[in-house]
Amino acid sequence: MAMNEAITRTPGTGAAESLFHSLSDGTRLAIVRRLAEGRARVSDLVEHTGLAQSTVSAHVACLRDCGLVDGHPQGRQVFYSLTRPELFDLLAAAETLLEATGRAVQLCPNFGERARGAATGVDDE
């Protein structure tokens, strides 16, 4: 049995898999990191990411649907923030893990920069 099959078949990993999948997109991760600094409007997130408003809105909606982000209307504007402080801890733990492993994750043939480049046809080196 392949490693991925073993992980997928392990009871109770579905929610964790969904959580990490929700954070696996670079744009969503950039939005979460920005919201870790404080609440923001979609226009703030557009400025931060440099992406189109519709793209940012779609990613914010995904994060909202996953229960990671919540919107708070103020007048005609909506300010978004992270829903759970535990997400700060998760991001900090990820940074610590990345520092501890050096570039191993980036160089991973399955999920690293090269693998992403092959999937998109772009080489990151």
Secondary structure, DSSP 8 states (H G I E B T S, - for coil): --HHHHHHHSTT-HHHHHHHHHH-SHHHHHHHHHHHTS-B-HHHHHHHH---HHHHHHHHHHHHHTTSEEEEEETTEEEEEES-THHHHHHHHHHHHHHHHTTHHHH-TTTSHHHHHHHHT----
